[in-house]
Amino acid sequence: MSRRGDWVYENNGGTCVAIAGADYCVVAADTRLSVGYSILTRDHSKICELADKCVLASSGFQGDIKALHKNLAARELLYQHQHNKRMSCPAMAQLLSNTLYYKRFFPYYAFNVLGGLDSEGKGCVFTYDAVGSYERTGFSAQGTGSTLIMPVLDNQLKSPSPLLLPARVSV
């Protein structure tokens, strides 16, 4: 396998999914850490709890992901000491966006999905691109398997689910 000499990133793979509802949010990720065709471990968490009701799941280059999670945890701790309360999920979403945008010229090689509950107790999912643009959605997937998972989520969650409708006899 040949590489350019100036390429410093390694995609360690992984897939992250988040689904939000009226009063819940589910965030899940695989636990496999790989390099190319080699599996380094099958027991590596891609999920980081950033606040009481806010979880970040990231896939991509694990060095950048660990640096990003450490940076966000430190910024949340500073916020907690300055304001005597934990950061809300929408506030953490904005902080993650600002952090990613700050590194836009040499970005974190991380594919992020942030999920949790907002101040009203409603589920929220935020999905990001590499330089911090984000969107609040009801569900999202990031990482190497997202192209396989998103059509399933669209089919089951965006349109009326065929599993919930009564079965019809075809004529």
Contacts in CASP RR format, 6 or more apart in sequence:
PFRMAT RR
TARGET T0000
AUTHOR 0000-0000-0000
METHOD contacts of the structure
MODEL  1
MSRRGDWVYENNGGTCVAIAGADYCVVAADTRLSVGYSILTRDHSKICEL
ADKCVLASSGFQGDIKALHKNLAARELLYQHQHNKRMSCPAMAQLLSNTL
YYKRFFPYYAFNVLGGLDSEGKGCVFTYDAVGSYERTGFSAQGTGSTLIM
PVLDNQLKSPSPLLLPARVSV
1 36 0 8 1.000
9 61 0 8 1.000
9 64 0 8 1.000
9 109 0 8 1.000
10 35 0 8 1.000
10 61 0 8 1.000
11 60 0 8 1.000
11 61 0 8 1.000
11 109 0 8 1.000
11 144 0 8 1.000
12 33 0 8 1.000
12 34 0 8 1.000
12 35 0 8 1.000
12 40 0 8 1.000
12 59 0 8 1.000
12 60 0 8 1.000
12 61 0 8 1.000
12 62 0 8 1.000
13 32 0 8 1.000
13 33 0 8 1.000
13 34 0 8 1.000
13 59 0 8 1.000
13 60 0 8 1.000
13 143 0 8 1.000
13 144 0 8 1.000
14 29 0 8 1.000
14 30 0 8 1.000
14 32 0 8 1.000
14 34 0 8 1.000
14 46 0 8 1.000
14 59 0 8 1.000
14 60 0 8 1.000
14 143 0 8 1.000
14 144 0 8 1.000
14 145 0 8 1.000
15 29 0 8 1.000
15 30 0 8 1.000
15 59 0 8 1.000
15 141 0 8 1.000
15 142 0 8 1.000
15 143 0 8 1.000
15 144 0 8 1.000
15 145 0 8 1.000
15 146 0 8 1.000
15 149 0 8 1.000
16 27 0 8 1.000
16 28 0 8 1.000
16 29 0 8 1.000
16 46 0 8 1.000
16 47 0 8 1.000
16 57 0 8 1.000
16 58 0 8 1.000
16 59 0 8 1.000
16 111 0 8 1.000
16 112 0 8 1.000
16 113 0 8 1.000
16 141 0 8 1.000
16 142 0 8 1.000
16 143 0 8 1.000
17 27 0 8 1.000
17 28 0 8 1.000
17 29 0 8 1.000
17 57 0 8 1.000
17 113 0 8 1.000
17 139 0 8 1.000
17 140 0 8 1.000
17 141 0 8 1.000
17 149 0 8 1.000
17 153 0 8 1.000
18 25 0 8 1.000
18 26 0 8 1.000
18 27 0 8 1.000
18 28 0 8 1.000
18 57 0 8 1.000
18 113 0 8 1.000
18 114 0 8 1.000
18 115 0 8 1.000
18 116 0 8 1.000
18 125 0 8 1.000
18 127 0 8 1.000
18 139 0 8 1.000
18 140 0 8 1.000
18 141 0 8 1.000
19 25 0 8 1.000
19 26 0 8 1.000
19 125 0 8 1.000
19 138 0 8 1.000
19 139 0 8 1.000
19 153 0 8 1.000
19 157 0 8 1.000
20 26 0 8 1.000
20 115 0 8 1.000
20 116 0 8 1.000
20 122 0 8 1.000
20 123 0 8 1.000
20 124 0 8 1.000
20 125 0 8 1.000
20 137 0 8 1.000
20 138 0 8 1.000
20 139 0 8 1.000
21 122 0 8 1.000
21 123 0 8 1.000
21 138 0 8 1.000
22 122 0 8 1.000
22 123 0 8 1.000
23 117 0 8 1.000
23 121 0 8 1.000
23 122 0 8 1.000
23 123 0 8 1.000
24 117 0 8 1.000
24 123 0 8 1.000
25 55 0 8 1.000
25 115 0 8 1.000
25 116 0 8 1.000
25 117 0 8 1.000
25 123 0 8 1.000
25 124 0 8 1.000
25 125 0 8 1.000
27 47 0 8 1.000
27 55 0 8 1.000
27 57 0 8 1.000
27 113 0 8 1.000
27 115 0 8 1.000
27 116 0 8 1.000
28 47 0 8 1.000
28 57 0 8 1.000
29 45 0 8 1.000
29 46 0 8 1.000
29 47 0 8 1.000
29 57 0 8 1.000
29 59 0 8 1.000
30 46 0 8 1.000
31 42 0 8 1.000
31 43 0 8 1.000
31 44 0 8 1.000
31 45 0 8 1.000
31 46 0 8 1.000
32 39 0 8 1.000
32 41 0 8 1.000
32 42 0 8 1.000
32 44 0 8 1.000
33 39 0 8 1.000
33 40 0 8 1.000
33 41 0 8 1.000
33 42 0 8 1.000
33 44 0 8 1.000
33 62 0 8 1.000
34 40 0 8 1.000
44 62 0 8 1.000
46 57 0 8 1.000
46 58 0 8 1.000
46 59 0 8 1.000
46 65 0 8 1.000
47 55 0 8 1.000
47 56 0 8 1.000
47 57 0 8 1.000
48 55 0 8 1.000
48 56 0 8 1.000
48 57 0 8 1.000
48 58 0 8 1.000
48 69 0 8 1.000
48 72 0 8 1.000
48 73 0 8 1.000
49 55 0 8 1.000
50 56 0 8 1.000
50 69 0 8 1.000
50 72 0 8 1.000
50 73 0 8 1.000
50 76 0 8 1.000
50 87 0 8 1.000
50 92 0 8 1.000
50 114 0 8 1.000
51 76 0 8 1.000
51 86 0 8 1.000
51 87 0 8 1.000
51 88 0 8 1.000
51 89 0 8 1.000
51 92 0 8 1.000
52 86 0 8 1.000
53 88 0 8 1.000
53 89 0 8 1.000
53 116 0 8 1.000
53 117 0 8 1.000
53 121 0 8 1.000
54 87 0 8 1.000
54 88 0 8 1.000
54 89 0 8 1.000
54 92 0 8 1.000
54 114 0 8 1.000
54 115 0 8 1.000
54 116 0 8 1.000
54 117 0 8 1.000
55 114 0 8 1.000
55 115 0 8 1.000
55 116 0 8 1.000
56 69 0 8 1.000
56 72 0 8 1.000
56 92 0 8 1.000
56 96 0 8 1.000
56 112 0 8 1.000
56 113 0 8 1.000
56 114 0 8 1.000
56 115 0 8 1.000
57 112 0 8 1.000
57 113 0 8 1.000
57 114 0 8 1.000
57 115 0 8 1.000
57 142 0 8 1.000
58 65 0 8 1.000
58 68 0 8 1.000
58 69 0 8 1.000
58 110 0 8 1.000
58 111 0 8 1.000
58 112 0 8 1.000
58 113 0 8 1.000
58 142 0 8 1.000
59 65 0 8 1.000
59 110 0 8 1.000
59 111 0 8 1.000
59 142 0 8 1.000
59 143 0 8 1.000
59 144 0 8 1.000
60 109 0 8 1.000
60 110 0 8 1.000
60 111 0 8 1.000
60 143 0 8 1.000
61 108 0 8 1.000
61 109 0 8 1.000
61 110 0 8 1.000
64 108 0 8 1.000
64 109 0 8 1.000
64 110 0 8 1.000
65 108 0 8 1.000
65 110 0 8 1.000
67 108 0 8 1.000
68 99 0 8 1.000
68 108 0 8 1.000
68 110 0 8 1.000
68 112 0 8 1.000
71 99 0 8 1.000
72 92 0 8 1.000
72 95 0 8 1.000
72 96 0 8 1.000
72 99 0 8 1.000
75 95 0 8 1.000
75 99 0 8 1.000
76 86 0 8 1.000
76 87 0 8 1.000
76 92 0 8 1.000
76 95 0 8 1.000
79 86 0 8 1.000
79 87 0 8 1.000
79 91 0 8 1.000
80 86 0 8 1.000
80 87 0 8 1.000
87 95 0 8 1.000
88 118 0 8 1.000
88 119 0 8 1.000
89 114 0 8 1.000
89 115 0 8 1.000
89 116 0 8 1.000
89 117 0 8 1.000
89 118 0 8 1.000
89 124 0 8 1.000
89 126 0 8 1.000
90 118 0 8 1.000
90 119 0 8 1.000
90 124 0 8 1.000
90 136 0 8 1.000
92 114 0 8 1.000
93 114 0 8 1.000
93 124 0 8 1.000
93 126 0 8 1.000
93 134 0 8 1.000
93 136 0 8 1.000
96 112 0 8 1.000
96 114 0 8 1.000
96 126 0 8 1.000
96 128 0 8 1.000
96 132 0 8 1.000
96 134 0 8 1.000
97 128 0 8 1.000
97 132 0 8 1.000
97 133 0 8 1.000
97 134 0 8 1.000
98 132 0 8 1.000
100 107 0 8 1.000
100 108 0 8 1.000
100 112 0 8 1.000
100 128 0 8 1.000
100 130 0 8 1.000
100 131 0 8 1.000
100 132 0 8 1.000
101 131 0 8 1.000
101 132 0 8 1.000
104 131 0 8 1.000
104 132 0 8 1.000
107 130 0 8 1.000
107 131 0 8 1.000
108 130 0 8 1.000
109 130 0 8 1.000
110 130 0 8 1.000
111 128 0 8 1.000
111 130 0 8 1.000
111 142 0 8 1.000
111 143 0 8 1.000
111 146 0 8 1.000
112 127 0 8 1.000
112 128 0 8 1.000
112 142 0 8 1.000
113 125 0 8 1.000
113 126 0 8 1.000
113 127 0 8 1.000
113 128 0 8 1.000
113 140 0 8 1.000
113 141 0 8 1.000
113 142 0 8 1.000
114 125 0 8 1.000
114 126 0 8 1.000
114 127 0 8 1.000
114 128 0 8 1.000
114 134 0 8 1.000
115 123 0 8 1.000
115 124 0 8 1.000
115 125 0 8 1.000
115 126 0 8 1.000
116 123 0 8 1.000
116 124 0 8 1.000
116 125 0 8 1.000
117 123 0 8 1.000
117 124 0 8 1.000
118 124 0 8 1.000
123 138 0 8 1.000
124 136 0 8 1.000
124 138 0 8 1.000
125 136 0 8 1.000
125 137 0 8 1.000
125 138 0 8 1.000
125 139 0 8 1.000
125 140 0 8 1.000
126 134 0 8 1.000
126 135 0 8 1.000
126 136 0 8 1.000
126 137 0 8 1.000
126 140 0 8 1.000
127 134 0 8 1.000
127 135 0 8 1.000
127 137 0 8 1.000
127 140 0 8 1.000
127 142 0 8 1.000
128 134 0 8 1.000
128 142 0 8 1.000
138 157 0 8 1.000
139 153 0 8 1.000
139 157 0 8 1.000
140 153 0 8 1.000
141 149 0 8 1.000
141 150 0 8 1.000
141 153 0 8 1.000
155 161 0 8 1.000
156 163 0 8 1.000
END
